Amino acid sequence: MSPVKITKVKGGFQVKTPDMIHAKHTTKAKAEAQERLLNAVEHTNWRPTGKPSMDSAHASAVRRISKK
């Protein structure tokens, strides 16, 4: 289990684990999002693919149809 640490540095925040630094000089919101992502990868079977989930794809299709 690798603990994710967010530290305040000059110019923003830094996200790091014992193995490496994952983000430098980022905003607090982005650092917290990165922490959630790293914890999800560490503790579940989920891996980021870059594709939207089926739920969000379905929701955007419904929004397009309802606007017409």
N, CA and C atoms as an extended XYZ file, in Angstrom:
204
Properties=species:S:1:pos:R:3:atomname:S:1:resname:S:1:resid:I:1 pbc="F F F"
N         0.845       -1.172        0.000 N   MET     1
C         0.000        0.000        0.000 CA  MET     1
C         0.895        1.242        0.000 C   MET     1
N         0.688        2.113       -0.954 N   SER     2
C         1.531        3.293       -1.029 CA  SER     2
C         0.734        4.532       -0.622 C   SER     2
N         1.128        5.166        0.452 N   PRO     3
C         0.408        6.364        0.877 CA  PRO     3
C         0.690        7.534       -0.062 C   PRO     3
N        -0.352        8.225       -0.437 N   VAL     4
C        -0.232        9.396       -1.296 CA  VAL     4
C        -0.138       10.614       -0.399 C   VAL     4
N         0.862       11.473       -0.643 N   LYS     5
C         1.032       12.687        0.147 CA  LYS     5
C         0.874       13.911       -0.734 C   LYS     5
N         0.107       14.867       -0.236 N   ILE     6
C        -0.024       16.164       -0.897 CA  ILE     6
C         0.687       17.175       -0.021 C   ILE     6
N         1.680       17.855       -0.592 N   THR     7
C         2.409       18.867        0.167 CA  THR     7
C         2.333       20.201       -0.556 C   THR     7
N         2.300       21.260        0.227 N   LYS     8
C         2.276       22.602       -0.338 CA  LYS     8
C         3.716       23.013       -0.644 C   LYS     8
N         3.944       23.441       -1.884 N   VAL     9
C         5.258       23.912       -2.304 CA  VAL     9
C         5.098       25.300       -2.900 C   VAL     9
N         6.203       25.966       -3.121 N   LYS    10
C         6.149       27.294       -3.729 CA  LYS    10
C         5.525       27.174       -5.114 C   LYS    10
N         4.415       27.854       -5.321 N   GLY    11
C         3.755       27.826       -6.622 CA  GLY    11
C         2.651       26.804       -6.741 C   GLY    11
N         2.270       26.120       -5.657 N   GLY    12
C         1.161       25.177       -5.750 CA  GLY    12
C         1.310       24.005       -4.809 C   GLY    12
N         0.895       22.841       -5.288 N   PHE    13
C         0.915       21.632       -4.488 CA  PHE    13
C         1.648       20.538       -5.244 C   PHE    13
N         2.171       19.561       -4.482 N   GLN    14
C         2.912       18.450       -5.055 CA  GLN    14
C         2.254       17.154       -4.582 C   GLN    14
N         2.105       16.203       -5.486 N   VAL    15
C         1.522       14.900       -5.154 CA  VAL    15
C         2.615       13.866       -5.316 C   VAL    15
N         2.864       13.103       -4.238 N   LYS    16
C         3.897       12.083       -4.358 CA  LYS    16
C         3.576       10.862       -3.522 C   LYS    16
N         4.159        9.754       -3.956 N   THR    17
C         4.114        8.485       -3.255 CA  THR    17
C         5.560        8.157       -2.901 C   THR    17
N         5.792        7.118       -2.118 N   PRO    18
C         7.187        6.781       -1.809 CA  PRO    18
C         8.035        6.476       -3.045 C   PRO    18
N         7.391        6.027       -4.125 N   ASP    19
C         8.142        5.652       -5.323 CA  ASP    19
C         8.483        6.827       -6.217 C   ASP    19
N         7.553        7.796       -6.365 N   MET    20
C         7.787        8.867       -7.323 CA  MET    20
C         6.907       10.078       -7.057 C   MET    20
N         7.245       11.173       -7.729 N   ILE    21
C         6.429       12.378       -7.703 CA  ILE    21
C         5.485       12.305       -8.893 C   ILE    21
N         4.188       12.488       -8.636 N   HIS    22
C         3.190       12.360       -9.694 CA  HIS    22
C         2.743       13.703      -10.243 C   HIS    22
N         2.850       14.779       -9.462 N   ALA    23
C         2.433       16.099       -9.931 CA  ALA    23
C         3.229       17.161       -9.183 C   ALA    23
N         3.614       18.211       -9.903 N   LYS    24
C         4.328       19.341       -9.295 CA  LYS    24
C         3.613       20.628       -9.655 C   LYS    24
N         3.590       21.573       -8.731 N   HIS    25
C         3.051       22.918       -8.962 CA  HIS    25
C         1.644       22.892       -9.551 C   HIS    25
N         0.792       22.091       -8.956 N   THR    26
C        -0.577       21.972       -9.420 CA  THR    26
C        -1.507       22.639       -8.413 C   THR    26
N        -2.772       22.766       -8.760 N   THR    27
C        -3.736       23.377       -7.842 CA  THR    27
C        -4.155       22.354       -6.795 C   THR    27
N        -4.778       22.846       -5.729 N   LYS    28
C        -5.213       21.955       -4.661 CA  LYS    28
C        -6.291       20.996       -5.171 C   LYS    28
N        -7.220       21.496       -5.984 N   ALA    29
C        -8.292       20.646       -6.508 CA  ALA    29
C        -7.726       19.536       -7.394 C   ALA    29
N        -6.767       19.877       -8.242 N   LYS    30
C        -6.167       18.874       -9.123 CA  LYS    30
C        -5.339       17.872       -8.316 C   LYS    30
N        -4.683       18.334       -7.258 N   ALA    31
C        -3.899       17.445       -6.409 CA  ALA    31
C        -4.801       16.440       -5.701 C   ALA    31
N        -5.949       16.906       -5.219 N   GLU    32
C        -6.884       16.009       -4.547 CA  GLU    32
C        -7.478       15.009       -5.531 C   GLU    32
N        -7.745       15.445       -6.767 N   ALA    33
C        -8.248       14.536       -7.793 CA  ALA    33
C        -7.199       13.478       -8.123 C   ALA    33
N        -5.946       13.881       -8.208 N   GLN    34
C        -4.849       12.945       -8.483 CA  GLN    34
C        -4.726       11.938       -7.345 C   GLN    34
N        -4.893       12.389       -6.119 N   GLU    35
C        -4.835       11.492       -4.964 CA  GLU    35
C        -5.945       10.441       -5.049 C   GLU    35
N        -7.161       10.863       -5.394 N   ARG    36
C        -8.273        9.921       -5.537 CA  ARG    36
C        -7.985        8.910       -6.644 C   ARG    36
N        -7.429        9.373       -7.758 N   LEU    37
C        -7.105        8.494       -8.870 CA  LEU    37
C        -6.060        7.456       -8.459 C   LEU    37
N        -5.010        7.893       -7.788 N   LEU    38
C        -3.956        6.969       -7.370 CA  LEU    38
C        -4.484        5.954       -6.364 C   LEU    38
N        -5.362        6.390       -5.460 N   ASN    39
C        -5.951        5.455       -4.500 CA  ASN    39
C        -6.858        4.452       -5.201 C   ASN    39
N        -7.607        4.880       -6.215 N   ALA    40
C        -8.479        3.971       -6.953 CA  ALA    40
C        -7.664        2.911       -7.680 C   ALA    40
N        -6.571        3.318       -8.285 N   VAL    41
C        -5.710        2.364       -8.991 CA  VAL    41
C        -5.084        1.385       -8.002 C   VAL    41
N        -4.704        1.873       -6.839 N   GLU    42
C        -4.030        1.045       -5.839 CA  GLU    42
C        -4.986        0.043       -5.185 C   GLU    42
N        -6.199        0.448       -4.881 N   HIS    43
C        -7.081       -0.357       -4.039 CA  HIS    43
C        -8.200       -1.080       -4.778 C   HIS    43
N        -8.333       -0.883       -6.077 N   THR    44
C        -9.374       -1.578       -6.828 CA  THR    44
C        -8.766       -2.191       -8.081 C   THR    44
N        -9.600       -2.827       -8.856 N   ASN    45
C        -9.155       -3.435      -10.109 CA  ASN    45
C        -9.254       -2.444      -11.267 C   ASN    45
N        -9.694       -1.231      -11.004 N   TRP    46
C        -9.940       -0.220      -12.029 CA  TRP    46
C        -8.622        0.345      -12.567 C   TRP    46
N        -8.567        0.586      -13.891 N   ARG    47
C        -7.421        1.232      -14.530 CA  ARG    47
C        -7.952        2.323      -15.453 C   ARG    47
N        -7.334        3.507      -15.472 N   PRO    48
C        -7.815        4.578      -16.343 CA  PRO    48
C        -7.545        4.252      -17.806 C   PRO    48
N        -8.563        4.451      -18.660 N   THR    49
C        -8.405        4.188      -20.085 CA  THR    49
C        -8.467        5.471      -20.903 C   THR    49
N        -8.987        6.535      -20.320 N   GLY    50
C        -9.136        7.785      -21.040 CA  GLY    50
C       -10.475        7.897      -21.743 C   GLY    50
N       -11.242        6.811      -21.751 N   LYS    51
C       -12.553        6.827      -22.391 CA  LYS    51
C       -13.606        7.187      -21.349 C   LYS    51
N       -14.677        7.876      -21.755 N   PRO    52
C       -15.750        8.146      -20.800 CA  PRO    52
C       -16.481        6.847      -20.465 C   PRO    52
N       -17.022        6.790      -19.269 N   SER    53
C       -17.759        5.602      -18.877 CA  SER    53
C       -19.047        5.506      -19.681 C   SER    53
N       -19.636        4.338      -19.707 N   MET    54
C       -20.886        4.147      -20.440 CA  MET    54
C       -21.986        5.024      -19.856 C   MET    54
N       -21.975        5.217      -18.540 N   ASP    55
C       -22.991        6.056      -17.912 CA  ASP    55
C       -22.908        7.488      -18.425 C   ASP    55
N       -21.706        8.048      -18.495 N   SER    56
C       -21.584        9.427      -18.952 CA  SER    56
C       -21.873        9.540      -20.453 C   SER    56
N       -21.531        8.524      -21.226 N   ALA    57
C       -21.840        8.537      -22.658 CA  ALA    57
C       -23.346        8.493      -22.861 C   ALA    57
N       -24.021        7.688      -22.062 N   HIS    58
C       -25.478        7.602      -22.147 CA  HIS    58
C       -26.116        8.931      -21.734 C   HIS    58
N       -25.607        9.537      -20.673 N   ALA    59
C       -26.164       10.807      -20.189 CA  ALA    59
C       -26.012       11.911      -21.233 C   ALA    59
N       -24.859       11.956      -21.914 N   SER    60
C       -24.673       13.008      -22.923 CA  SER    60
C       -25.578       12.764      -24.130 C   SER    60
N       -25.834       11.506      -24.471 N   ALA    61
C       -26.748       11.210      -25.581 CA  ALA    61
C       -28.168       11.619      -25.230 C   ALA    61
N       -28.563       11.386      -23.988 N   VAL    62
C       -29.907       11.790      -23.541 CA  VAL    62
C       -30.036       13.307      -23.563 C   VAL    62
N       -28.989       14.021      -23.149 N   ARG    63
C       -29.026       15.490      -23.160 CA  ARG    63
C       -29.167       16.011      -24.578 C   ARG    63
N       -28.448       15.398      -25.539 N   ARG    64
C       -28.541       15.837      -26.939 CA  ARG    64
C       -29.945       15.645      -27.481 C   ARG    64
N       -30.552       14.524      -27.157 N   ILE    65
C       -31.900       14.219      -27.654 CA  ILE    65
C       -32.927       15.165      -27.016 C   ILE    65
N       -32.773       15.441      -25.732 N   SER    66
C       -33.761       16.274      -25.041 CA  SER    66
C       -33.677       17.738      -25.449 C   SER    66
N       -32.551       18.191      -25.994 N   LYS    67
C       -32.435       19.589      -26.443 CA  LYS    67
C       -33.218       19.849      -27.720 C   LYS    67
N       -33.437       18.825      -28.519 N   LYS    68
C       -34.120       18.992      -29.816 CA  LYS    68
C       -35.595       19.197      -29.651 C   LYS    68
